[in-house]
């Protein structure tokens, strides 16, 4: 798939960032707006959506899931994590309005940089004119971005704005069990609860543990159990 620009090496989508393995919890309405396959026939997807939340709630996952879905539908898309790209020149955004979906992650990384703000402002307008979709994510609400360009401040509130709610402990257990199931692992509520209470409650940390356990069960040809988790993790 050809793109109007050459992205720096290292910017790529995570294979596991899909809507299918995202446990929505209280964010079901947001996921319904992002996942275009859930739209009724004939309904046009929302053109601009801004989502924000604390680290670990899944904003990046959702943006990448939208790109995976667009690619699967034959629509050109791009995911731009601005924390990794803010040191590059703003011309990085030139021409990408031709893509059907543009996902800008960590938009706060360019807030206060006049050149980047102007480049994003023009991209926003071009995407709107073409009717193409724009998804933006940050840790804070639009009005808290410390953007200098007044016109851009107003643009950021034009679309739908969602606060991504963190999962409760019970929802994290359900999320772990869902991800385990998709890996072909049978994880009991007891095992999931044990993992949750032994380490950090950060979801990426928990999923990293799951990946480690997945490999261990395959090598040992054993099912998941609390004693086995203790052995593998050294707890």
C-alpha positions as CSV (number, residue, x, y, z in Angstrom):
1,X,0.0,0.0,0.0
2,X,1.6,3.2,-1.1
3,X,1.5,6.3,1.1
4,X,2.0,10.0,0.3
5,X,5.0,10.1,2.7
6,X,7.8,7.9,4.1
7,X,7.3,7.2,7.8
8,X,10.3,6.8,10.1
9,X,11.2,3.2,10.8
10,X,9.6,1.7,13.9
11,X,6.1,3.2,13.4
12,X,3.9,0.3,13.0
13,X,0.6,-1.2,14.2
14,X,0.6,-3.8,16.9
15,X,-0.8,-7.1,15.6
16,X,-2.9,-7.6,18.7
17,X,-4.6,-4.1,18.5
18,X,-8.0,-5.1,17.3
19,X,-11.6,-4.4,18.3
20,X,-12.1,-8.1,18.9
21,X,-9.7,-8.3,21.8
22,X,-10.5,-4.9,23.4
23,X,-12.7,-5.3,26.5
24,X,-14.8,-2.2,26.4
25,X,-16.2,-2.2,29.9
26,X,-17.9,1.2,30.3
27,X,-16.6,2.3,26.9
28,X,-19.0,0.4,24.8
29,X,-20.6,3.5,23.2
30,X,-17.1,4.7,22.1
31,X,-16.2,1.4,20.6
32,X,-19.6,1.3,18.8
33,X,-18.7,4.7,17.2
34,X,-15.1,3.6,16.2
35,X,-15.9,0.2,14.9
36,X,-17.5,0.9,11.5
37,X,-18.7,-2.7,11.1
38,X,-21.2,-2.1,13.9
39,X,-22.9,0.8,12.0
40,X,-26.3,0.0,10.5
41,X,-26.3,-0.3,6.7
42,X,-26.4,3.2,5.1
43,X,-25.2,5.0,8.1
44,X,-22.1,7.2,7.6
45,X,-19.4,6.7,10.3
46,X,-18.6,9.7,12.5
47,X,-16.0,11.8,10.7
48,X,-14.1,13.2,13.7
49,X,-13.7,11.6,17.1
50,X,-11.5,12.7,19.9
51,X,-10.8,10.3,22.7
52,X,-8.8,10.9,25.9
53,X,-7.8,9.0,29.0
54,X,-5.0,8.1,31.4
55,X,-2.2,5.8,30.2
56,X,-3.2,2.2,29.9
57,X,-6.9,2.7,29.2
58,X,-6.4,1.7,25.5
59,X,-6.5,4.9,23.5
60,X,-3.6,3.8,21.3
61,X,-5.1,0.3,21.0
62,X,-8.4,1.7,19.7
63,X,-6.7,4.0,17.1
64,X,-4.6,1.1,15.8
65,X,-7.7,-1.2,15.8
66,X,-9.4,1.3,13.6
67,X,-6.4,1.3,11.2
68,X,-6.4,-2.5,11.1
69,X,-10.1,-2.5,10.3
70,X,-9.7,0.1,7.5
71,X,-6.9,-1.8,5.9
72,X,-8.9,-5.0,6.0
73,X,-11.7,-3.1,4.2
74,X,-9.3,-2.0,1.5
75,X,-9.3,1.6,2.8
76,X,-5.9,3.4,3.1
77,X,-5.1,4.6,6.6
78,X,-2.3,5.8,8.8
79,X,-1.4,5.8,12.5
80,X,0.8,8.6,13.7
81,X,2.1,8.4,17.4
82,X,3.2,12.0,17.9
83,X,5.4,11.3,20.9
84,X,7.6,9.5,18.5
85,X,7.3,11.9,15.6
86,X,7.2,15.4,17.2
87,X,10.9,15.9,16.4
88,X,10.3,15.4,12.7
89,X,9.3,18.4,10.5
90,X,5.5,19.1,10.2
91,X,5.6,18.4,6.5
92,X,5.2,14.8,7.7
93,X,1.5,15.5,7.5
94,X,1.5,16.7,3.9
95,X,-0.6,14.7,1.5
96,X,-2.2,12.3,4.1
97,X,-5.6,13.9,3.6
98,X,-5.9,11.5,0.6
99,X,-6.2,8.6,3.1
100,X,-9.6,7.5,4.2
101,X,-8.6,7.3,7.8
102,X,-6.0,9.3,9.7
103,X,-5.3,8.5,13.4
104,X,-3.2,10.9,15.4
105,X,-2.1,9.6,18.8
106,X,-0.7,11.7,21.7
107,X,-1.7,15.0,20.1
108,X,-0.5,16.8,23.2
109,X,3.1,16.2,22.1
110,X,2.8,18.9,19.4
111,X,0.6,21.3,21.5
112,X,2.5,24.7,21.8
113,X,4.5,24.1,18.6
114,X,3.2,26.7,16.2
115,X,4.4,25.0,13.1
116,X,3.0,21.6,14.0
117,X,-0.3,23.2,15.1
118,X,-0.7,25.0,11.8
119,X,0.1,21.8,9.9
120,X,-2.5,19.8,11.9
121,X,-5.0,22.6,11.5
122,X,-4.7,22.5,7.7
123,X,-4.8,18.7,7.7
124,X,-8.0,18.8,9.8
125,X,-9.7,21.2,7.3
126,X,-8.6,19.1,4.2
127,X,-9.9,15.9,5.8
128,X,-13.2,17.6,6.6
129,X,-13.5,18.8,3.0
130,X,-12.9,15.3,1.6
131,X,-15.2,13.6,4.1
132,X,-12.4,11.4,5.4
133,X,-12.2,10.2,9.0
134,X,-9.9,11.6,11.7
135,X,-9.4,10.0,15.1
136,X,-7.3,11.9,17.7
137,X,-6.2,10.6,21.1
138,X,-4.6,12.3,24.1
139,X,-4.4,12.0,27.9
140,X,-6.4,15.2,28.4
141,X,-9.6,16.8,27.1
142,X,-9.4,19.1,24.1
143,X,-9.6,22.3,26.2
144,X,-6.6,21.1,28.3
145,X,-4.2,20.7,25.5
146,X,-2.5,24.1,25.8
147,X,-2.9,24.7,22.1
148,X,-1.8,28.2,21.0
149,X,-3.7,28.4,17.7
150,X,-7.2,29.7,18.6
151,X,-8.8,28.2,15.4
152,X,-7.4,24.8,16.2
153,X,-8.8,25.0,19.7
154,X,-12.3,25.4,18.3
155,X,-11.7,22.6,15.7
156,X,-10.8,20.1,18.4
157,X,-14.4,20.4,19.8
158,X,-16.2,20.0,16.5
159,X,-16.6,16.3,16.6
160,X,-17.5,13.8,19.3
161,X,-15.4,13.7,22.4
162,X,-15.1,10.6,24.6
163,X,-13.4,10.1,27.9
164,X,-12.0,6.5,27.9
165,X,-13.0,5.1,31.3
166,X,-10.4,2.8,33.1
167,X,-11.5,-0.7,33.8
168,X,-12.6,-1.8,37.2
169,X,-10.7,-4.7,38.8
170,X,-13.5,-7.1,37.8
171,X,-13.5,-5.7,34.3
172,X,-9.7,-6.3,34.2
173,X,-10.2,-9.9,35.1
174,X,-12.7,-10.2,32.3
175,X,-10.3,-8.5,29.9
176,X,-7.5,-10.9,30.9
177,X,-9.8,-13.9,30.4
178,X,-10.9,-12.6,27.0
179,X,-7.4,-12.1,25.8
180,X,-6.4,-15.5,27.1
181,X,-9.4,-17.1,25.3
182,X,-8.3,-15.4,22.0
183,X,-4.9,-17.0,22.5
184,X,-6.4,-20.4,22.9
185,X,-5.9,-20.5,26.7
186,X,-8.4,-21.5,29.3
187,X,-8.0,-19.1,32.2
188,X,-10.2,-19.5,35.2
189,X,-11.5,-16.6,37.2
190,X,-9.3,-17.7,40.1
191,X,-6.1,-17.5,38.0
192,X,-7.0,-14.1,36.5
193,X,-7.8,-12.8,40.0
194,X,-4.5,-14.1,41.3
195,X,-2.5,-12.4,38.5
196,X,-4.3,-9.2,39.1
197,X,-3.6,-9.0,42.8
198,X,0.1,-10.1,42.5
199,X,1.5,-7.2,40.3
200,X,0.7,-3.9,38.7
201,X,-2.9,-3.3,37.6
202,X,-1.6,-1.7,34.4
203,X,-3.3,-3.5,31.5
204,X,-0.2,-3.6,29.3
205,X,1.7,-5.2,32.2
206,X,-1.0,-7.7,32.7
207,X,-1.1,-8.6,29.0
208,X,2.7,-8.9,28.9
209,X,2.4,-11.5,31.8
210,X,-0.3,-13.3,29.7
211,X,2.2,-13.5,26.8
212,X,4.8,-14.9,29.0
213,X,2.4,-17.5,30.4
214,X,1.2,-18.4,26.9
215,X,4.7,-19.4,25.9
216,X,5.3,-21.3,29.2
217,X,2.1,-23.4,28.8
218,X,3.1,-24.3,25.3
219,X,6.6,-25.4,26.3
220,X,5.5,-27.2,29.5
221,X,2.3,-28.6,27.8
222,X,0.4,-27.6,31.0
223,X,-2.8,-25.8,31.6
224,X,-3.0,-22.5,33.5
225,X,-3.3,-22.9,37.3
226,X,-2.3,-20.8,40.2
227,X,0.6,-23.1,41.1
228,X,1.8,-23.0,37.5
229,X,1.6,-19.2,37.4
230,X,3.5,-19.0,40.7
231,X,6.2,-21.2,39.2
232,X,6.6,-19.3,36.0
233,X,6.5,-15.9,37.5
234,X,8.5,-16.7,40.6
235,X,5.8,-15.4,42.9
